Amino acid sequence: MKIILLSGGSGKRLWPLSNDARSKQFLRLLTAPDGSKESMIQRMVRQIKSAELTDDIVIATGLNQKDSIENQLGDSISVVTEPCRRDTFPAIMLACTYLADQGTSMNEPVIVMPCDSYTDCGYFTALAKMADAVCDGVADMVLMGIKPAYPSAKYGYIVPKSPCNGGNAVAVRRFTEKPDVATAKKLIEEGALWNGGVFAFGLGYLMDIVHNVRPSAEFNSLRADYANLPKISFDYAVVEKAQSVAVVPYSGEWKDLGTWNTLTDELDSHAYGNVHAETTNGTYIINELEIPVVCIGTKDLVIAASPDGILVSERKLSENLKYIVDGISKRPMYEERRWGEYRVVDYVEFPDGFCALTKQITLRPGCSISYQKHNCREEIWTFINGEGEIVLDGERILVKCGDVITISRGMLHALRAITSLTFIEVQHGNNLIEEDIERFNYVW
């Protein structure tokens, strides 16, 4: 089988650790079996491989998440990027067209699923049953149905034609999209399941739909025309129009760790980072800053500190966070990139419009920053740890701790880390934006 993981989201509900560049699935707060910390997306990929479902995983995502994915998962995972945001239907179309262009058989079962569901091993057994149902021709479209824990208005419901007793695929009678609680209760009494947002189908089935939307489309042409594709969800565009639909039930653990209240339930420590706490009760403190956070005598709070800001909230009220922080940050203050990471240390704008931005940047050994120039700013790099090579207008120079390099407007430059390499970058000018980069080819 092939698995397409959908990776999106703006990260507002887990502010200040998450932002437009680092959504919730990239936060390394969960504990892996070896005791190290892993993110939700790392956990999902590990579980898929541990269940021996497949090693052939494609992640469909936006351009702004590509570097974080490659940083956390390496280059063993294929990443298909959307040129712009549309919705799940165009994203799945693009990923399936990529699989087709890679020579995947039209009979191959494809599973599309979120990258950040918090589940147990039974979830992956259900995925295997979904793929088997597709191969056996049980239905054109096979869904995962989650056994409801309570009547909820947050989820869509799948009503099967017969009881799901054996855990195998059952034909679907109808769908109900996010009913009120009273209706949800009646649906559950009928045997309805929550829609888990997981779909399985043969690649050929979906490619027929793709060609109905864009005849003779292949990956590059579809991506080039992506902005003109219909902005619609996969549920509305495909699932609810399908003539042959079945559902495989799953009754194990299934959570969306999308708020501080739900995420902290799965953390195995109450304190992360430089934290000093005393006589606290039910309080979780996550500190990504170098300065200490001291907490005394608090109860049922979440306290989170990062370069983007500081949050202090009752855990049960943290679900309101998204609406409070909308528009609060001008730019992400921390980002993971394919080569490492950076943190914004300071930003100041003077009355005359002159700006100064200070970053701490770390490159992983062997990684490099592209050959580039800036037209609106100058930069001063002060190296504080490790060794590397810098290229300035074609001249290659070794750099180490204590070296200071000035990069003028229009100067071509690139950097490669020999060991882990950390430096302080000070930008100054009248227009300090990430987009002020013009890239060129360079072979190390």
N, C-alpha and C positions, 0 to 999 in steps of 0.2 A: 504493500500500500504506500501511498504518498500522503504526507501530512502537511497541510498549510496552516500555520499559526498566524492569527491576526494580532498585530501589535499596533495599538493606537492610543488615544487618550491624551488629555492636556495636563493631567497631574495636579489639578487644583485641590482635590479633596485631601491630599497628603502634604499640602504646603506646611512648612517651607522646605522640606526635603525634596519634594517633587516640584517640577516647573515645566514650562513648555518644551524644554529640551530633555528633561529626565522624568518620564512618567513613572507611575507607581511600580510597574513591572521591573524596573531597573534598580530599585532600592535593595541593597544587600543587608537585609535585617533578619532573614530566616536562617535557621540552623540546618546545615547539611548533615548527612550521616557521619561524615568524618570530623564534625565539630566546627568546620569553617562556616563563614557566613555566605549565603547565596541570595540572589534575587529571585523574584517570582518566575521570571522567564528562564533563568538558569535551572530552577527547580523543575519546571515543566519539561524542559529538554532532557534533563537527567532522568526523570520518571519515564518518559517515552522510550529512551534507550534502555533503561533498566528492565522495562516490560518487554523488550525485544520486539516492539511493534515494527519499527523501521529506523534506519539511519538516514533516510532520505526525507529531510525536513526543509520546507521552504517557509520563510517568514515574509509576510506581506505587511508593509509598513510605509510610513512617510519618510521623506528625505531627512527630516530632522532627527530621526531615531536610528538611522543606519549606523552611525559611528558607535553609538552605545551598544547596539547589538553585536557588532564586530568586536568591540572591546571585551564584552562579557562572554561571547560564545566562540570567538576565533573565526577562522575562515572555513570551517567544516560545514557551516550552515549556509544555504543559498538565501540571499536577501533580494526581494523584489520590491522596489520603491515606487510609490505613487508620485508622479510629478506635482500633483496638487491633491487636496482633499476632496473626495467625492462622497463615497459611502461604501458599505460592505459589498454591494453587488459589483460595481466597477473593480474594486480591489480583488475580489475573488476571480472575476473574469481575467484580469491581468495575470494573476498567479497561475491560473490554469493554462492560459496561452503560453506562459513561460514553460510549464511542464511539457506541453505539446511540442514546443520548439526544441526541447531537449531530447525528443524522441520517445517520450513516454507512450506506452500502448494506450489506445482509446478504451481498452477493457480494464485498465488499472483502476482499482478503487481509490478514491481521493477523500480524505477526511479534512474538513475545515473546522477549526476550533479556536477559542480564545487562548492567548498565551499565558494568562495570569489566573486561571481558576485554581483554587486551593482544594485538592482532592486526595483521595486515598487510592490504593492499588486497584480496587474494584472498578474505578472509572476507566482504567486502561483495558480491563477485561471487556467492558461494555464497548469500547472503541473497536476492539477486535471483532466483536459480534456484529457491529455495524458494518464493518468491511466485508465480513462473511455474507451478510444479508444482501449486500450489493452484488457480490460475486455470484450468489445463488439466484439472483433475479427476483428476490422477494418484492422489491419496489425500486422505482427509479431514484427516489430520494428517501434516505433513512436518517431519522433524527434521534438525538438522545433526549429522553424524558427523565427528569429528576423527580423522585418521589417527594411530594411536598411535606415539609416539616410543620407547616401551619398555613392557614389561608392568608395569602399575600396579594396586595394590589401592585407589587413591583414587577411581577413576572407575567409573561404570556403563558397560556395553558394549552396543552395538547390533550385532546380527548380521544382515546383509542376506541376501536370498534368492539373489542373484547378485552377481558381482564389480562393484565400483564403478569401472569403467575410464574412462568418458567424463566423469565429473564431474556427470552428471545424476542425477535422483531414481531410486532403486531401492527396490523393496518390502522391507519389514522382515520377517525370519523370527521373531526373538525378542529379548528383552532379558535381560541378566544384570546384577544390581545388585552392584557392588563385590566382585568375586571375590578369592580369594587370588592371589598372583603366579603360581603354577603354572597355575591355571585361566586366568588372564589371558593367559598365553603361548599356551595352546591356542586360546583365542578369537581371538587375533591371527592365528594360522596359518589359521583359518577365514575370515579377512577381516573380523573384527569391528572396529568403530570406537568411539572414546570418545564417550559422550553429552555433547555440548557445552552442554546446557541451553538450546537455542534451538528454538523451536516456531513453525510456521506453519500457519494454518488460515483458512477463511472465517469471517467474523464470525457469519454465520447458524448455522454448525455449533456454535460455542461458546455462542451465545445459546439454542439449543435445550437445551443442557446446563444453562445457568443456570435456564431455566424449569422444568426437571425438578426442580431443587433448591428453587427459590422461584417458583412459578407467578405469572405476570404481574408479575414483579419489574421495577422501573425503578431508576435510579441512586439517588435519594434514599431510597427505601424499603429498598433493599438495604444501603445504608450505615447506615441507622438500625438495621437488624437484624444488623449485621456480627458482633457478639460471639457470636451464636447460629449462625453458619455453621460447617460442619465444619472442624476444624483438620487439614488434610491437604495434601500436596504435589500439584502439578499432574501430576507423573509418575504417582503412584499413582491419583489420582482420575480422570484423563482419558486420558493417553497409553497406559498399560498396558491400558486397557479398550477402546481404539479398535479397530474392526474393519478399518480401512483406514489403514495407516501406511507412509510411505516415508521414505527418508533421502537427503540430499544430502551427498556427501563434501567435506571441506575438508582440505587437506594443508599449509597454510602455518603461520605463526607463531601460537601460541595459548598464552597464559600467564595464570595467576592471580597477580597481584602482591600476594599476601595476606600475605607474611611479609617481614621485613627482608632475608632472604637472597635472595629472588626480586626484590624491588623494587630493591635496590641494583645488581643486574645491569643494570638499564635506566637508571640515572642517568648523566648525562654529566659530572658533577663529583663529586669526593670530599669537597667541603666546601661547606656552605650556611650562611649567616648569619655571625655574629661568631665566626670560627674562625681559630686560628693553629696550623698544623701543620708539623711538621718530621720528615723521615726516617721517614715512615709508609709502610706497604706494604699495599695492599688494605683500608685502613680508610676507612669513610665516616662523616662527621661532619655532623649536621644540627642546627643550633642556632636555636631560635626565641626564645631569651631575649636580653635586651639585654646581659647580662654575657658576657664572652668565655669560650670554651672553648679551652684550650691542650692540644695533643696532641703527644707526642714519642715516636718510635720504636716505635709500635704496629704490629701485623700482623693483618690479616683480622678487624678488629673493626667493629661498628656502634655509634656513639655518638650518641644522640639526646637533646636537651634541650628541654623545653617547660614551660609553667606547670604541667602535670600531673605532671612528674617528670623523672628522668634515667635513661637506659638505657645500660649498657655491657655488650656481649655479643659473644662470638664469632659471626661471621655465620652459620656453619653450625648453631649451637645456638639461634638466635633463634626457631626454630619452636616451642620450648617456652614462649614468652613468655606466651601466653594463660592458661595454668594458674597461672603465678606471680602475675600482676597481677589476677586475678579478685578483686573486692572491695577492691582496694587504695585506690581513690579514692572519696571521699564525693560528689563532684560534678565535672562538667566544669569545667576551669579556663580553657578557651578555647572560644568558639562563634562561628560565622558566623550572622548573621541577615539577613533580607531588606533591612534598612536599613544594615548594616555589620558590625561585629564588636566583641567585648569580650574582655578578658583579666582574670582574677582576679589581682590583684597581691599581696594578703595576706588572710588569714582568721585570726581569733583568737577563741577562746571562753574566757571567764573562769570561775572556780569558781562564781560565783553564777548562771551561765547567760546572762549578758549577752554578746552577740556583736558583732563588728565585721568587716565585709567591704569590701575596697577593690577597685574595678574601674577599668580604663582602657577607655573606650568611644569608638569612632569611628563617626560617621555619614557616609555618602556624601552629596555635594551633592544637595539636593532631596529627600532621604529624611527620614522622620519616625518618631518613637516615638509609639505610640498614646496617646490621652487616657486616663489611668488614675489609680488611687489605691491606696495600700497601707494595710492595717489593722494590721500588726504591726511596722512599722519606720519610722524616719525616714531621710532621705537628705540628704547635703550634696554639691552638684555644684560642682566647681572647673574652670572652662573654661581650657584651656591652649593651644588652637590653633583658629583659624577663627572663623566668625561664624554665628549662627543666631537663631531665635526660640523663646522658651519661653512656654507658657501656664500660668498659675497661677490656679486657680479662676476661669477665664474671662478673666483679664487677660493680654494679650499684651505681652511685653517682649523687646527685642533684647538678645542676649548676645554677648560677645566674649572674647578672651583676657584673663584676669585677673579676670573676674567670678565671684562665689561666690553660689550660690543654696541656701537651706535649704528642704527640702520636709518638712513635718510629716506625721504620720499622718493619713490621711483627706483630705489636700489633693489636689485634682485637678490633674494636670499633663500636659503634652505638650511635645515638642521637635521642631523642624524645623531641618535644616541648610541654610544658604544656600551656604556653601562647605563643604569637608571640615571636619568639626567634631569635635574631640577634647576630652574632659573626664574628670576623675577623680571617680568616684562613691564615697562612703563611706556604707555602710549601717550602722545600728546599731539593736539591739533584741534581743528574746529568741527570735525565730523568723525567721531569715533564710533564706527559701526562695523559689525562683523563682515558685512558685504563688501567692504573696501579691500578686496583681495582680487588680484589678477594672477592666475596660475599659469605656469609654464612647465614643459617637460625637463626632467633632469635625471640622469642615470648615475647612481652612486658607484 
